[in-house]
Amino acid sequence: MQDQPLTQRLQQHLRFSRRIQDAEAAVLIAITNEADPKVVLTRRSAHLNNHPGEVAFPGGKRDPQDTSNIAVALREAQEEIALNPFDVDLIGDLPMHHARNGMLVKPVVGLIPPEVELVPQPSEIDRIFLASLHDLMQAPPLPYEVQYAEQALYFPSLQVENEVVWGLTARMLVSLFKYGLDYQKEWPFLLNSPNFEAP
């Protein structure tokens, strides 16, 4: 079973939830359909009010005209990285996640052709990068310092392609590993110290 291609395992494990719940926002976890599949990630513009400079999946808030969580994810991916919705082979979704501000966010998972051309929307996205799904699964959780008014807290992160993936995006990846690949990645909620050593 473990020798199966990762994309095949995703297609076997993932489904769309039978219980439909409209999320306040949705993201698209787009994965290239190839032997060493890559996950499409973006670095948000440093000029944005919300989560500037952070690594995220393409996605955003629901608009009044959006008819479903899938519609939100596909529209946002088209707006942010010029991904044609017709290039996305939708294979399922993941459980709802809560963002730091309490917003309900739905991850939608789809496969895309490896040669598809992606273009960042300059007012929203500073960089598009592709991270190996296998490398993300194997990467140890490393401490990432976040400075709050009273203290510094250390959150687990994945450090790939010279970027730091943490917070909601990292938790969604861990959820993808669990539900899509039957792979349980150790993921502490918080790290107390920068000297944390991954198991």
Secondary structure, DSSP 8 states (H G I E B T S, - for coil): -TTS-HHHHHHHH----SS----SEEEEEEEE-SSS-EEEEEEE-TT-SSSTT-EE-SEEE--TT--SHHHHHHHHHHHHH---GGG-EEEEE---EE-TTS-EEEEEEEEE-TT------TTTEEEEEEEEHHHHHHS--EEEEEE-SS-EEEEEEEEETTEEEEHHHHHHHHHHHHHHH-------S-BS-TT----
